[in-house]
Amino acid sequence: MVGQSAQVSRIEGMSRHADRMRLVVLLLPLVGLAGCAGLGGLRNVTLSQEQLQAQIDRQFPRQQRLLDLIDVNVARPALRLLPERNRIATDLDLIATERLSGRTARGSLALEYALRYEPGDASVRMTQVQVQDAKLELGGAPLSPSAARVGAMLAERLLDDFVLYRADAERLKLIQRLGVTAADIVVTSRGVEIQFTQPR
């Protein structure tokens, strides 16, 4: 009888353990969903370098008149990720034409910039744009360093706040409904990660 009682106890113990295991198995997916649903189903976005390049290619060439004196045209952007500095580098072709004289400077720019999140339209924009190198020529001769700096300043002004990514209509509605007004943006070797911040 003692042996039977011990066996029954073992069986009951095994049954309780099995019940606990089944409960854990059932709850695990719910725990996972809770992590995903912390922002009401809004998921973070990762944009690869190829996706970013495609986004920016669609918006170039880009032209703007600055100071009502100079027409600036930038084209052929080529992006590189700089995860160690949480920034992006971009090489561009530049043409700047002085309206009064018609003189045209041509060349290339190498610039770097950080990214910021704009809650109004759930976009990611260039900020802190800095030209690292400017190679500009006028009539086949290199521009003076001071003139090249002016060209670099014009390009920085043209590209500051430039939109690299904007959420689609469905995601924008969800962001607005959840009251999300901030996101952390991290440049990694895999691409740019947009990590939405939980509203307080």
ZAMARGU-4260 file (C-alpha; in steps of 0.2 Angstrom, whole numbers, plus 5000, padded with zeros to 4 digits):
<rodrens>
0) 5000/5000/5000 | 5014/5012/5004 | 5022/5008/4987 | 5006/5011/4979 | 5003/5028/4988
5) 5021/5034/4983 | 5018/5029/4965 | 5001/5039/4966 | 5010/5054/4973 | 5023/5053/4960
10) 5010/5052/4946 | 5001/5067/4954 | 5017/5076/4955 | 5021/5073/4937 | 5003/5078/4932
15) 5005/5094/4941 | 5022/5097/4933 | 5015/5094/4916 | 5000/5106/4919 | 5013/5119/4924
20) 5023/5116/4908 | 5007/5117/4898 | 5003/5133/4906 | 5020/5140/4903 | 5019/5135/4884
25) 5002/5143/4883 | 5008/5159/4891 | 5025/5162/4882 | 5017/5168/4866 | 5006/5180/4876
30) 5022/5187/4884 | 5029/5189/4867 | 5014/5198/4861 | 5014/5209/4876 | 5032/5215/4871
35) 5026/5218/4853 | 5010/5227/4859 | 5018/5239/4871 | 5014/5252/4858 | 4998/5245/4852
40) 5005/5234/4838 | 5017/5248/4832 | 5033/5240/4827 | 5050/5248/4825 | 5056/5251/4808
45) 5073/5246/4801 | 5079/5253/4784 | 5093/5245/4775 | 5106/5255/4766 | 5098/5249/4750
50) 5081/5255/4755 | 5088/5272/4760 | 5097/5274/4744 | 5081/5270/4734 | 5071/5282/4745
55) 5084/5296/4742 | 5086/5292/4723 | 5068/5296/4720 | 5070/5314/4726 | 5085/5319/4716
60) 5091/5328/4706 | 5086/5342/4718 | 5086/5361/4713 | 5083/5376/4724 | 5087/5395/4722
65) 5096/5402/4737 | 5097/5421/4742 | 5088/5424/4725 | 5106/5424/4717 | 5112/5407/4715
70) 5103/5391/4708 | 5110/5376/4716 | 5107/5358/4709 | 5113/5343/4718 | 5112/5325/4710
75) 5118/5307/4711 | 5118/5304/4729 | 5128/5289/4736 | 5125/5284/4754 | 5137/5276/4767
80) 5132/5271/4784 | 5143/5277/4799 | 5137/5267/4814 | 5152/5271/4824 | 5147/5290/4824
85) 5128/5287/4822 | 5128/5297/4806 | 5127/5295/4787 | 5139/5300/4774 | 5133/5305/4756
90) 5143/5310/4741 | 5134/5322/4729 | 5137/5330/4712 | 5134/5349/4713 | 5131/5363/4700
95) 5129/5381/4706 | 5124/5394/4694 | 5125/5413/4697 | 5110/5421/4690 | 5117/5438/4686
100) 5133/5433/4677 | 5128/5415/4672 | 5144/5408/4678 | 5143/5390/4683 | 5153/5380/4696
105) 5153/5361/4695 | 5160/5348/4706 | 5156/5336/4720 | 5153/5336/4739 | 5156/5324/4753
110) 5145/5327/4767 | 5140/5319/4784 | 5124/5322/4794 | 5114/5315/4809 | 5096/5310/4808
115) 5081/5317/4818 | 5063/5311/4820 | 5049/5323/4815 | 5032/5318/4824 | 5021/5329/4813
120) 5023/5317/4798 | 5032/5303/4806 | 5047/5307/4795 | 5066/5304/4797 | 5076/5320/4792
125) 5094/5326/4789 | 5101/5337/4803 | 5118/5344/4807 | 5123/5343/4789 | 5142/5346/4787
130) 5151/5346/4771 | 5168/5337/4774 | 5175/5340/4757 | 5171/5351/4742 | 5179/5349/4725
135) 5172/5363/4714 | 5178/5370/4697 | 5174/5386/4688 | 5178/5386/4669 | 5190/5371/4672
140) 5200/5379/4686 | 5197/5375/4704 | 5188/5387/4715 | 5197/5397/4728 | 5195/5389/4746
145) 5184/5403/4751 | 5172/5401/4736 | 5172/5382/4739 | 5167/5385/4757 | 5152/5396/4751
150) 5147/5382/4739 | 5148/5370/4754 | 5137/5382/4765 | 5124/5383/4751 | 5123/5364/4750
155) 5122/5362/4769 | 5107/5375/4769 | 5099/5366/4754 | 5100/5349/4762 | 5096/5353/4781
160) 5079/5345/4786 | 5079/5335/4770 | 5067/5320/4772 | 5075/5303/4770 | 5060/5293/4775
165) 5041/5296/4779 | 5029/5283/4786 | 5015/5277/4775 | 4997/5282/4778 | 4993/5267/4788
170) 5008/5268/4800 | 5005/5287/4802 | 4987/5284/4807 | 4993/5271/4820 | 5006/5283/4827
175) 4994/5297/4828 | 4981/5286/4837 | 4994/5280/4849 | 5000/5298/4853 | 5018/5293/4848
180) 5028/5309/4847 | 5046/5303/4848 | 5058/5290/4842 | 5076/5286/4844 | 5086/5284/4828
185) 5101/5273/4828 | 5113/5270/4813 | 5119/5252/4813 | 5129/5241/4801 | 5112/5234/4796
190) 5104/5250/4792 | 5094/5264/4801 | 5083/5258/4815 | 5068/5269/4820 | 5064/5265/4838
195) 5047/5272/4843 | 5046/5279/4861 | 5032/5274/4872 | 5020/5289/4876 | 5020/5294/4894
</rodrens>
